[in-house]
Amino acid sequence: MLQFTGFDVLAPQIVYAPARQTDVVRQRILNGFLQRLRTIERELPIAVGQY
């Protein structure tokens, strides 16, 4: 739907069962997401198919 309306679609940020992770693992996940956000303008859109 987003691509159809002219948006570039980026890969999702998926974290499975964050409530079951330790604080150390959650912090590692958050740090990874922070790094992604710092470079998100250079991320290439994913292929979602043709309309």
C-alpha distance matrix in Angstrom:
0.0 3.8 5.6 5.1 6.5 8.9 8.7 10.5 9.5 12.8 14.4 14.6 18.1 19.4 22.9 24.5 27.1 27.8 30.3 32.3 32.6 35.7 35.7 36.3 33.3 31.0 32.4 31.7 28.1 27.9 29.8 27.3 24.4 26.5 27.1 23.5 22.8 25.8 24.4 20.6 20.8 22.0 19.4 17.7 13.9 13.3 12.6 9.5 10.7 11.2 9.8
3.8 0.0 3.8 5.4 5.3 6.5 5.2 7.2 6.7 10.2 12.5 13.1 16.4 18.4 21.9 24.0 26.6 26.9 29.5 31.7 31.6 34.5 34.2 34.6 31.7 29.4 30.4 29.7 26.2 25.7 27.3 25.0 21.9 23.7 24.2 20.6 19.7 22.5 21.0 17.3 17.2 18.7 16.4 14.9 11.4 11.6 11.8 9.7 11.7 12.3 11.6
5.6 3.8 0.0 3.8 5.4 5.1 4.8 5.8 6.3 10.1 12.6 14.1 17.7 19.8 23.5 25.7 28.7 28.9 31.9 33.8 33.5 36.3 36.1 36.1 33.1 31.1 32.0 30.9 27.5 27.2 28.4 25.8 23.0 24.8 24.8 21.0 20.5 22.9 20.9 17.3 16.8 17.6 15.4 13.2 9.6 9.8 9.3 7.7 9.1 9.4 9.2
5.1 5.4 3.8 0.0 3.8 5.5 7.3 9.3 10.1 13.8 16.1 17.4 21.0 22.9 26.5 28.4 31.2 31.7 34.5 36.4 36.4 39.3 39.2 39.4 36.4 34.4 35.4 34.4 30.9 30.6 32.0 29.4 26.6 28.3 28.5 24.7 24.1 26.5 24.6 21.0 20.3 21.2 19.1 16.8 13.3 13.2 12.0 9.7 9.9 8.9 7.2
6.5 5.3 5.4 3.8 0.0 3.8 6.0 9.2 10.7 14.4 17.2 18.2 21.4 23.6 27.1 29.3 31.9 32.0 34.6 36.9 36.8 39.6 39.1 39.5 36.7 34.4 35.2 34.5 31.1 30.3 31.7 29.5 26.4 27.7 28.1 24.5 23.3 25.6 24.1 20.4 19.4 20.9 19.3 17.5 14.3 15.1 14.6 12.7 13.5 12.6 10.8
8.9 6.5 5.1 5.5 3.8 0.0 3.8 6.7 9.3 12.9 16.1 17.7 20.8 23.5 27.0 29.5 32.3 32.2 35.0 37.2 36.8 39.3 38.7 38.7 36.1 33.8 34.3 33.4 30.1 29.3 30.3 28.0 25.0 26.1 26.1 22.6 21.4 23.3 21.4 18.0 16.5 17.8 16.6 14.7 11.9 13.5 13.3 12.4 13.4 12.6 11.8
8.7 5.2 4.8 7.3 6.0 3.8 0.0 3.8 6.2 9.5 12.9 14.3 17.2 20.1 23.5 26.2 29.0 28.7 31.6 33.8 33.2 35.6 34.9 35.0 32.4 30.1 30.5 29.6 26.4 25.5 26.5 24.2 21.2 22.3 22.5 18.9 17.7 19.8 18.1 14.5 13.5 15.0 13.5 12.2 9.4 11.2 12.0 11.4 13.4 13.7 13.6
10.5 7.2 5.8 9.3 9.2 6.7 3.8 0.0 3.8 6.5 10.0 12.3 15.2 18.2 21.7 24.6 27.6 27.2 30.4 32.3 31.4 33.8 33.2 32.9 30.2 28.2 28.5 27.3 24.2 23.6 24.2 21.7 19.0 20.3 19.9 16.3 15.6 17.6 15.4 11.9 11.1 12.0 10.1 8.5 5.6 7.9 9.4 9.7 12.2 13.3 14.1
9.5 6.7 6.3 10.1 10.7 9.3 6.2 3.8 0.0 3.8 6.8 8.7 12.0 14.7 18.3 21.0 24.1 24.0 27.2 29.0 28.2 30.8 30.4 30.2 27.3 25.4 26.1 24.8 21.5 21.3 22.3 19.5 16.9 18.8 18.6 14.8 14.7 17.2 15.2 11.6 12.0 12.8 9.9 8.6 5.1 5.9 8.0 7.8 11.1 13.1 14.3
12.8 10.2 10.1 13.8 14.4 12.9 9.5 6.5 3.8 0.0 3.8 6.3 9.1 12.1 15.6 18.6 21.8 21.4 24.8 26.4 25.3 27.7 27.3 26.8 23.9 22.3 22.8 21.3 18.1 18.0 18.8 15.9 13.5 15.5 15.1 11.3 11.7 14.3 12.3 8.8 10.2 10.6 7.3 6.9 4.7 5.6 8.9 9.7 13.3 15.9 17.6
14.4 12.5 12.6 16.1 17.2 16.1 12.9 10.0 6.8 3.8 0.0 3.8 6.7 9.1 12.7 15.4 18.9 18.8 22.4 23.6 22.5 25.0 25.0 24.5 21.3 20.0 20.9 19.1 15.8 16.5 17.4 14.2 12.3 15.0 14.6 10.9 12.3 15.1 13.3 10.4 12.7 12.6 8.9 8.8 7.1 6.1 9.3 10.1 13.8 16.9 18.9
14.6 13.1 14.1 17.4 18.2 17.7 14.3 12.3 8.7 6.3 3.8 0.0 3.8 6.0 9.6 12.3 15.6 15.5 18.9 20.4 19.6 22.3 22.4 22.3 19.1 17.4 18.7 17.4 13.8 14.4 16.1 13.3 11.0 14.1 14.6 11.2 12.2 15.6 14.7 11.8 14.6 15.2 11.8 12.3 10.6 9.6 12.4 12.2 16.0 19.1 20.7
18.1 16.4 17.7 21.0 21.4 20.8 17.2 15.2 12.0 9.1 6.7 3.8 0.0 3.8 6.7 10.1 13.1 12.4 15.9 17.4 16.3 18.8 18.7 18.5 15.5 13.7 14.9 13.7 10.1 10.7 12.6 10.0 7.8 11.2 12.1 9.3 10.5 14.0 13.8 11.6 15.0 15.7 12.7 14.2 13.3 12.7 15.9 15.9 19.7 22.9 24.5
19.4 18.4 19.8 22.9 23.6 23.5 20.1 18.2 14.7 12.1 9.1 6.0 3.8 0.0 3.8 6.5 9.8 9.9 13.4 14.5 13.8 16.8 17.4 17.5 14.1 12.6 14.7 13.6 9.9 11.5 13.9 11.5 10.0 13.7 14.7 12.5 14.0 17.3 17.3 15.3 18.8 19.3 16.2 17.3 16.2 14.9 17.5 17.2 20.8 24.2 25.7
22.9 21.9 23.5 26.5 27.1 27.0 23.5 21.7 18.3 15.6 12.7 9.6 6.7 3.8 0.0 3.8 6.6 6.3 10.0 10.9 10.0 13.1 13.9 14.3 10.9 9.4 12.1 11.4 7.8 9.9 12.7 11.0 10.1 13.7 15.2 13.8 15.3 18.5 19.0 17.6 21.2 21.8 19.0 20.5 19.7 18.5 21.2 20.9 24.5 27.9 29.4
24.5 24.0 25.7 28.4 29.3 29.5 26.2 24.6 21.0 18.6 15.4 12.3 10.1 6.5 3.8 0.0 3.8 5.8 8.8 8.8 9.0 12.6 14.3 15.0 11.5 10.7 14.0 13.4 10.5 12.9 15.7 14.3 13.8 17.3 18.7 17.5 19.1 22.2 22.7 21.3 24.9 25.4 22.3 23.5 22.5 20.9 23.1 22.5 25.8 29.3 30.8
27.1 26.6 28.7 31.2 31.9 32.3 29.0 27.6 24.1 21.8 18.9 15.6 13.1 9.8 6.6 3.8 0.0 3.8 5.4 5.4 6.9 10.6 12.6 14.1 11.2 10.1 13.8 14.1 11.6 13.7 16.8 16.2 15.7 18.8 20.7 19.9 21.2 24.3 25.3 24.0 27.6 28.4 25.5 26.9 25.9 24.5 26.7 26.0 29.2 32.6 33.9
27.8 26.9 28.9 31.7 32.0 32.2 28.7 27.2 24.0 21.4 18.8 15.5 12.4 9.9 6.3 5.8 3.8 0.0 3.8 5.3 5.2 8.4 9.5 11.3 8.7 6.7 10.3 11.3 9.0 10.4 13.8 13.8 13.3 16.0 18.2 17.9 18.9 21.8 23.2 22.2 25.9 26.9 24.4 26.3 25.7 24.7 27.4 26.9 30.4 33.8 35.0
30.3 29.5 31.9 34.5 34.6 35.0 31.6 30.4 27.2 24.8 22.4 18.9 15.9 13.4 10.0 8.8 5.4 3.8 0.0 3.8 5.6 8.1 9.4 12.1 10.5 8.6 12.1 13.8 12.1 13.1 16.5 17.0 16.5 18.8 21.4 21.3 22.0 24.8 26.5 25.6 29.2 30.4 28.0 30.0 29.2 28.3 30.9 30.1 33.6 36.9 37.9
32.3 31.7 33.8 36.4 36.9 37.2 33.8 32.3 29.0 26.4 23.6 20.4 17.4 14.5 10.9 8.8 5.4 5.3 3.8 0.0 3.8 6.7 9.4 11.5 9.7 9.2 12.9 13.9 12.8 14.6 17.6 17.9 18.1 20.6 22.6 22.7 23.9 26.6 28.1 27.3 31.1 31.9 29.4 31.2 30.6 29.3 31.8 31.2 34.5 38.0 39.3
32.6 31.6 33.5 36.4 36.8 36.8 33.2 31.4 28.2 25.3 22.5 19.6 16.3 13.8 10.0 9.0 6.9 5.2 5.6 3.8 0.0 3.8 6.5 8.0 5.9 6.1 9.6 10.4 9.8 11.9 14.4 14.9 15.6 18.0 19.8 20.2 21.7 24.0 25.6 25.2 29.0 29.6 27.4 29.5 29.3 28.3 31.0 30.9 34.3 37.8 39.4
35.7 34.5 36.3 39.3 39.6 39.3 35.6 33.8 30.8 27.7 25.0 22.3 18.8 16.8 13.1 12.6 10.6 8.4 8.1 6.7 3.8 0.0 3.8 5.3 5.2 6.2 8.6 9.9 10.6 12.3 14.2 15.4 16.6 18.3 20.1 21.3 22.6 24.5 26.4 26.5 30.3 30.9 29.0 31.4 31.6 30.8 33.8 33.9 37.4 40.9 42.5
35.7 34.2 36.1 39.2 39.1 38.7 34.9 33.2 30.4 27.3 25.0 22.4 18.7 17.4 13.9 14.3 12.6 9.5 9.4 9.4 6.5 3.8 0.0 3.8 5.5 5.1 6.1 8.6 9.8 10.4 12.1 14.2 15.2 16.2 18.3 19.9 20.8 22.4 24.7 25.1 28.7 29.6 28.1 30.8 31.2 30.9 34.1 34.4 38.0 41.4 42.9
36.3 34.6 36.1 39.4 39.5 38.7 35.0 32.9 30.2 26.8 24.5 22.3 18.5 17.5 14.3 15.0 14.1 11.3 12.1 11.5 8.0 5.3 3.8 0.0 3.8 5.5 5.2 6.3 8.8 9.9 10.5 12.4 14.4 15.2 16.6 18.6 20.0 21.2 23.3 24.1 27.7 28.2 26.8 29.6 30.4 30.1 33.4 34.0 37.6 41.1 42.9
33.3 31.7 33.1 36.4 36.7 36.1 32.4 30.2 27.3 23.9 21.3 19.1 15.5 14.1 10.9 11.5 11.2 8.7 10.5 9.7 5.9 5.2 5.5 3.8 0.0 3.8 5.4 5.0 6.2 8.7 9.8 10.6 12.4 14.2 15.4 16.7 18.5 20.1 21.7 22.2 25.9 26.2 24.4 26.9 27.5 27.0 30.1 30.6 34.2 37.7 39.6
31.0 29.4 31.1 34.4 34.4 33.8 30.1 28.2 25.4 22.3 20.0 17.4 13.7 12.6 9.4 10.7 10.1 6.7 8.6 9.2 6.1 6.2 5.1 5.5 3.8 0.0 3.8 5.4 5.0 6.2 8.6 9.8 10.6 12.2 14.3 15.3 16.5 18.5 20.4 20.5 24.2 25.0 23.3 25.9 26.2 25.9 29.1 29.4 33.0 36.4 38.0
32.4 30.4 32.0 35.4 35.2 34.3 30.5 28.5 26.1 22.8 20.9 18.7 14.9 14.7 12.1 14.0 13.8 10.3 12.1 12.9 9.6 8.6 6.1 5.2 5.4 3.8 0.0 3.8 5.4 5.0 6.1 8.6 9.8 10.3 12.3 14.2 15.1 16.5 18.8 19.5 23.0 23.9 22.7 25.7 26.4 26.6 30.1 30.7 34.4 37.7 39.3
31.7 29.7 30.9 34.4 34.5 33.4 29.6 27.3 24.8 21.3 19.1 17.4 13.7 13.6 11.4 13.4 14.1 11.3 13.8 13.9 10.4 9.9 8.6 6.3 5.0 5.4 3.8 0.0 3.8 5.5 5.1 6.2 8.7 9.8 10.7 12.4 14.3 15.5 17.2 18.1 21.7 22.0 20.6 23.5 24.5 24.5 27.9 28.9 32.6 35.9 37.9
28.1 26.2 27.5 30.9 31.1 30.1 26.4 24.2 21.5 18.1 15.8 13.8 10.1 9.9 7.8 10.5 11.6 9.0 12.1 12.8 9.8 10.6 9.8 8.8 6.2 5.0 5.4 3.8 0.0 3.8 5.5 5.1 6.3 8.7 10.0 10.6 12.4 14.4 15.9 16.0 19.8 20.3 18.4 21.1 21.7 21.5 24.9 25.6 29.2 32.6 34.4
27.9 25.7 27.2 30.6 30.3 29.3 25.5 23.6 21.3 18.0 16.5 14.4 10.7 11.5 9.9 12.9 13.7 10.4 13.1 14.6 11.9 12.3 10.4 9.9 8.7 6.2 5.0 5.5 3.8 0.0 3.8 5.4 5.0 6.1 8.7 9.7 10.4 12.4 14.6 14.8 18.4 19.4 18.1 21.1 21.8 22.2 25.7 26.4 30.1 33.3 34.8
29.8 27.3 28.4 32.0 31.7 30.3 26.5 24.2 22.3 18.8 17.4 16.1 12.6 13.9 12.7 15.7 16.8 13.8 16.5 17.6 14.4 14.2 12.1 10.5 9.8 8.6 6.1 5.1 5.5 3.8 0.0 3.8 5.4 5.0 6.3 8.7 9.9 10.7 12.9 14.0 17.5 18.1 17.3 20.6 21.9 22.6 26.3 27.5 31.2 34.3 36.1
27.3 25.0 25.8 29.4 29.5 28.0 24.2 21.7 19.5 15.9 14.2 13.3 10.0 11.5 11.0 14.3 16.2 13.8 17.0 17.9 14.9 15.4 14.2 12.4 10.6 9.8 8.6 6.2 5.1 5.4 3.8 0.0 3.8 5.4 5.2 6.3 8.8 10.0 11.2 12.0 15.6 15.8 14.5 17.5 18.8 19.3 22.9 24.2 27.8 31.0 33.0
24.4 21.9 23.0 26.6 26.4 25.0 21.2 19.0 16.9 13.5 12.3 11.0 7.8 10.0 10.1 13.8 15.7 13.3 16.5 18.1 15.6 16.6 15.2 14.4 12.4 10.6 9.8 8.7 6.3 5.0 5.4 3.8 0.0 3.8 5.4 5.0 6.2 8.7 10.1 9.9 13.6 14.6 13.1 16.2 16.9 17.7 21.3 22.3 26.0 29.0 30.7
26.5 23.7 24.8 28.3 27.7 26.1 22.3 20.3 18.8 15.5 15.0 14.1 11.2 13.7 13.7 17.3 18.8 16.0 18.8 20.6 18.0 18.3 16.2 15.2 14.2 12.2 10.3 9.8 8.7 6.1 5.0 5.4 3.8 0.0 3.8 5.4 5.1 6.3 9.0 9.7 13.0 14.3 13.8 17.3 18.5 19.9 23.7 24.8 28.5 31.3 32.9
27.1 24.2 24.8 28.5 28.1 26.1 22.5 19.9 18.6 15.1 14.6 14.6 12.1 14.7 15.2 18.7 20.7 18.2 21.4 22.6 19.8 20.1 18.3 16.6 15.4 14.3 12.3 10.7 10.0 8.7 6.3 5.2 5.4 3.8 0.0 3.8 5.5 5.2 6.7 8.6 11.7 12.1 11.9 15.4 17.3 18.8 22.6 24.3 27.8 30.6 32.6
23.5 20.6 21.0 24.7 24.5 22.6 18.9 16.3 14.8 11.3 10.9 11.2 9.3 12.5 13.8 17.5 19.9 17.9 21.3 22.7 20.2 21.3 19.9 18.6 16.7 15.3 14.2 12.4 10.6 9.7 8.7 6.3 5.0 5.4 3.8 0.0 3.8 5.4 5.4 5.7 9.3 9.8 8.7 12.1 13.7 15.1 18.9 20.5 24.1 26.9 28.8
22.8 19.7 20.5 24.1 23.3 21.4 17.7 15.6 14.7 11.7 12.3 12.2 10.5 14.0 15.3 19.1 21.2 18.9 22.0 23.9 21.7 22.6 20.8 20.0 18.5 16.5 15.1 14.3 12.4 10.4 9.9 8.8 6.2 5.1 5.5 3.8 0.0 3.8 5.4 5.0 8.1 9.9 9.6 13.2 14.3 16.3 20.1 21.4 25.0 27.4 28.9
25.8 22.5 22.9 26.5 25.6 23.3 19.8 17.6 17.2 14.3 15.1 15.6 14.0 17.3 18.5 22.2 24.3 21.8 24.8 26.6 24.0 24.5 22.4 21.2 20.1 18.5 16.5 15.5 14.4 12.4 10.7 10.0 8.7 6.3 5.2 5.4 3.8 0.0 3.8 5.9 7.9 9.3 10.3 14.1 16.0 18.4 22.2 23.9 27.3 29.6 31.3
24.4 21.0 20.9 24.6 24.1 21.4 18.1 15.4 15.2 12.3 13.3 14.7 13.8 17.3 19.0 22.7 25.3 23.2 26.5 28.1 25.6 26.4 24.7 23.3 21.7 20.4 18.8 17.2 15.9 14.6 12.9 11.2 10.1 9.0 6.7 5.4 5.4 3.8 0.0 3.8 5.5 5.7 6.9 10.7 13.1 15.7 19.3 21.4 24.7 26.9 28.8
20.6 17.3 17.3 21.0 20.4 18.0 14.5 11.9 11.6 8.8 10.4 11.8 11.6 15.3 17.6 21.3 24.0 22.2 25.6 27.3 25.2 26.5 25.1 24.1 22.2 20.5 19.5 18.1 16.0 14.8 14.0 12.0 9.9 9.7 8.6 5.7 5.0 5.9 3.8 0.0 3.8 5.3 5.1 8.6 10.2 12.8 16.5 18.2 21.6 23.8 25.5
20.8 17.2 16.8 20.3 19.4 16.5 13.5 11.1 12.0 10.2 12.7 14.6 15.0 18.8 21.2 24.9 27.6 25.9 29.2 31.1 29.0 30.3 28.7 27.7 25.9 24.2 23.0 21.7 19.8 18.4 17.5 15.6 13.6 13.0 11.7 9.3 8.1 7.9 5.5 3.8 0.0 3.8 5.6 8.4 10.3 13.6 16.9 18.8 21.8 23.5 25.0
22.0 18.7 17.6 21.2 20.9 17.8 15.0 12.0 12.8 10.6 12.6 15.2 15.7 19.3 21.8 25.4 28.4 26.9 30.4 31.9 29.6 30.9 29.6 28.2 26.2 25.0 23.9 22.0 20.3 19.4 18.1 15.8 14.6 14.3 12.1 9.8 9.9 9.3 5.7 5.3 3.8 0.0 3.8 6.4 9.5 12.6 15.8 18.3 21.1 22.9 24.9
19.4 16.4 15.4 19.1 19.3 16.6 13.5 10.1 9.9 7.3 8.9 11.8 12.7 16.2 19.0 22.3 25.5 24.4 28.0 29.4 27.4 29.0 28.1 26.8 24.4 23.3 22.7 20.6 18.4 18.1 17.3 14.5 13.1 13.8 11.9 8.7 9.6 10.3 6.9 5.1 5.6 3.8 0.0 3.8 6.5 9.2 12.6 15.1 18.1 20.3 22.5
17.7 14.9 13.2 16.8 17.5 14.7 12.2 8.5 8.6 6.9 8.8 12.3 14.2 17.3 20.5 23.5 26.9 26.3 30.0 31.2 29.5 31.4 30.8 29.6 26.9 25.9 25.7 23.5 21.1 21.1 20.6 17.5 16.2 17.3 15.4 12.1 13.2 14.1 10.7 8.6 8.4 6.4 3.8 0.0 3.8 6.5 9.4 12.3 14.9 16.9 19.4
13.9 11.4 9.6 13.3 14.3 11.9 9.4 5.6 5.1 4.7 7.1 10.6 13.3 16.2 19.7 22.5 25.9 25.7 29.2 30.6 29.3 31.6 31.2 30.4 27.5 26.2 26.4 24.5 21.7 21.8 21.9 18.8 16.9 18.5 17.3 13.7 14.3 16.0 13.1 10.2 10.3 9.5 6.5 3.8 0.0 3.8 6.6 8.9 11.7 13.8 16.0
13.3 11.6 9.8 13.2 15.1 13.5 11.2 7.9 5.9 5.6 6.1 9.6 12.7 14.9 18.5 20.9 24.5 24.7 28.3 29.3 28.3 30.8 30.9 30.1 27.0 25.9 26.6 24.5 21.5 22.2 22.6 19.3 17.7 19.9 18.8 15.1 16.3 18.4 15.7 12.8 13.6 12.6 9.2 6.5 3.8 0.0 3.8 6.2 9.2 12.1 14.7
12.6 11.8 9.3 12.0 14.6 13.3 12.0 9.4 8.0 8.9 9.3 12.4 15.9 17.5 21.2 23.1 26.7 27.4 30.9 31.8 31.0 33.8 34.1 33.4 30.1 29.1 30.1 27.9 24.9 25.7 26.3 22.9 21.3 23.7 22.6 18.9 20.1 22.2 19.3 16.5 16.9 15.8 12.6 9.4 6.6 3.8 0.0 3.8 5.8 8.7 11.7
9.5 9.7 7.7 9.7 12.7 12.4 11.4 9.7 7.8 9.7 10.1 12.2 15.9 17.2 20.9 22.5 26.0 26.9 30.1 31.2 30.9 33.9 34.4 34.0 30.6 29.4 30.7 28.9 25.6 26.4 27.5 24.2 22.3 24.8 24.3 20.5 21.4 23.9 21.4 18.2 18.8 18.3 15.1 12.3 8.9 6.2 3.8 0.0 3.8 7.1 9.4
10.7 11.7 9.1 9.9 13.5 13.4 13.4 12.2 11.1 13.3 13.8 16.0 19.7 20.8 24.5 25.8 29.2 30.4 33.6 34.5 34.3 37.4 38.0 37.6 34.2 33.0 34.4 32.6 29.2 30.1 31.2 27.8 26.0 28.5 27.8 24.1 25.0 27.3 24.7 21.6 21.8 21.1 18.1 14.9 11.7 9.2 5.8 3.8 0.0 3.8 6.8
11.2 12.3 9.4 8.9 12.6 12.6 13.7 13.3 13.1 15.9 16.9 19.1 22.9 24.2 27.9 29.3 32.6 33.8 36.9 38.0 37.8 40.9 41.4 41.1 37.7 36.4 37.7 35.9 32.6 33.3 34.3 31.0 29.0 31.3 30.6 26.9 27.4 29.6 26.9 23.8 23.5 22.9 20.3 16.9 13.8 12.1 8.7 7.1 3.8 0.0 3.8
9.8 11.6 9.2 7.2 10.8 11.8 13.6 14.1 14.3 17.6 18.9 20.7 24.5 25.7 29.4 30.8 33.9 35.0 37.9 39.3 39.4 42.5 42.9 42.9 39.6 38.0 39.3 37.9 34.4 34.8 36.1 33.0 30.7 32.9 32.6 28.8 28.9 31.3 28.8 25.5 25.0 24.9 22.5 19.4 16.0 14.7 11.7 9.4 6.8 3.8 0.0
